[in-house]
Amino acid sequence: MSEGIEPRGAEIALLDLALEGWRFQKLFARAMTKMDAGETPRFANQHRYFVRRIGECLRDAGIRLVTLEGQPYDTGSAVTAINLADFGPEDDLVVDQMIEPIVMNEAGLLRAGTVTVRKADQ
């Protein structure tokens, strides 16, 4: 784990599985935008169920994934902005996309997130 509190054993496996599920659900959501309108509702229902079940399993384990998309970027946030060098210190920035979510448990930060940022007025 890169930062924060070190998880153990089964928690590591659950965390890795949850992160892969998070990546997959984002990819699946993008793929649904390319489907025919008649197919979308069935897949959207399956997608919502998948996301809900992942969230329930994580909640049961005391883990939560935090996303900041659309929120103002703060240099003190538990994220690394991979494109921060593209902006000046005077720019008002917002989180454009979560590449990896922030992972928390009851004790605190398990893993910092990774984001891209954009100017707030874009």
C-alpha positions as CSV (number, residue, x, y, z in Angstrom):
1,M,0.0,0.0,0.0
2,S,1.3,3.4,-0.9
3,E,0.2,5.6,2.1
4,G,-1.7,5.4,5.3
5,I,-2.6,2.5,7.5
6,E,-1.4,-1.0,6.3
7,P,-4.2,-3.4,5.8
8,R,-3.7,-7.1,6.5
9,G,-4.4,-10.4,4.8
10,A,-8.1,-10.7,3.7
11,E,-8.4,-6.9,3.9
12,I,-5.7,-6.6,1.2
13,A,-7.5,-9.1,-1.0
14,L,-10.9,-7.4,-0.5
15,L,-9.3,-4.0,-1.2
16,D,-7.6,-5.2,-4.4
17,L,-10.9,-6.8,-5.6
18,A,-12.9,-3.7,-4.8
19,L,-10.5,-1.5,-6.7
20,E,-10.7,-3.8,-9.7
21,G,-14.5,-3.7,-9.4
22,W,-14.4,0.1,-9.2
23,R,-12.3,0.3,-12.4
24,F,-14.6,-2.2,-14.2
25,Q,-17.7,-0.4,-13.2
26,K,-16.3,2.9,-14.6
27,L,-15.4,1.1,-17.9
28,F,-18.8,-0.6,-18.0
29,A,-20.6,2.8,-17.5
30,R,-18.6,4.2,-20.5
31,A,-19.5,1.2,-22.6
32,M,-23.2,1.6,-21.8
33,T,-23.1,5.1,-23.4
34,K,-22.3,3.4,-26.7
35,M,-25.2,0.8,-26.6
36,D,-28.5,1.0,-28.4
37,A,-31.2,2.7,-26.3
38,G,-33.2,-0.5,-26.2
39,E,-30.4,-2.5,-24.5
40,T,-29.3,0.2,-22.0
41,P,-32.0,-0.3,-19.3
42,R,-31.2,-3.9,-18.7
43,F,-27.5,-3.3,-18.5
44,A,-28.0,-0.2,-16.4
45,N,-30.0,-2.3,-13.8
46,Q,-27.2,-4.9,-13.7
47,H,-24.6,-2.1,-13.3
48,R,-26.5,-0.5,-10.4
49,Y,-26.8,-3.9,-8.7
50,F,-23.1,-4.6,-9.1
51,V,-22.1,-1.1,-7.7
52,R,-24.5,-1.5,-4.8
53,R,-23.2,-5.0,-3.9
54,I,-19.6,-3.9,-4.0
55,G,-20.5,-1.0,-1.7
56,E,-22.4,-3.3,0.7
57,C,-19.5,-5.7,0.9
58,L,-17.0,-2.9,1.6
59,R,-19.3,-1.4,4.2
60,D,-19.5,-4.7,6.0
61,A,-15.7,-4.8,6.1
62,G,-15.5,-1.2,7.3
63,I,-13.9,0.0,4.0
64,R,-15.2,2.8,1.8
65,L,-14.1,4.2,-1.5
66,V,-14.2,8.0,-1.8
67,T,-14.4,9.9,-5.1
68,L,-13.9,13.6,-5.5
69,E,-15.0,14.2,-9.1
70,G,-16.4,17.6,-9.7
71,Q,-15.2,18.9,-6.3
72,P,-12.6,21.7,-5.8
73,Y,-9.1,20.4,-5.8
74,D,-7.2,20.9,-2.5
75,T,-3.5,20.2,-2.3
76,G,-4.2,18.8,1.2
77,S,-6.5,16.1,-0.2
78,A,-5.5,12.5,-0.1
79,V,-5.0,12.4,-3.8
80,T,-2.2,12.8,-6.3
81,A,-3.0,15.0,-9.3
82,I,-1.1,13.5,-12.2
83,N,-1.5,16.6,-14.4
84,L,-1.0,19.3,-11.7
85,A,2.1,20.6,-13.5
86,D,0.0,21.7,-16.4
87,F,-1.5,24.5,-14.2
88,G,-0.3,27.6,-12.4
89,P,-0.6,28.3,-8.7
90,E,-3.3,31.0,-9.3
91,D,-5.6,28.5,-11.2
92,D,-8.8,27.4,-9.5
93,L,-8.9,23.7,-10.1
94,V,-11.5,21.0,-9.7
95,V,-11.1,17.2,-9.8
96,D,-11.9,16.2,-13.3
97,Q,-11.5,12.4,-13.1
98,M,-10.7,9.9,-10.5
99,I,-8.1,7.4,-11.8
100,E,-8.1,5.6,-8.5
101,P,-10.4,6.3,-5.5
102,I,-9.3,7.2,-2.0
103,V,-9.7,4.2,0.2
104,M,-10.6,4.7,3.9
105,N,-11.5,2.5,6.9
106,E,-12.5,3.3,10.4
107,A,-8.9,3.9,11.4
108,G,-8.2,6.4,8.5
109,L,-6.6,6.4,5.1
110,L,-5.6,3.1,3.6
111,R,-4.6,4.3,0.2
112,A,-4.5,7.8,-1.4
113,G,-6.3,8.3,-4.7
114,T,-5.1,9.5,-8.1
115,V,-6.9,12.2,-10.1
116,T,-6.7,14.5,-13.0
117,V,-7.7,18.1,-12.5
118,R,-9.0,20.9,-14.8
119,K,-9.6,24.6,-14.4
120,A,-12.8,25.3,-12.5
121,D,-14.2,27.5,-15.3
122,Q,-14.0,24.8,-18.0
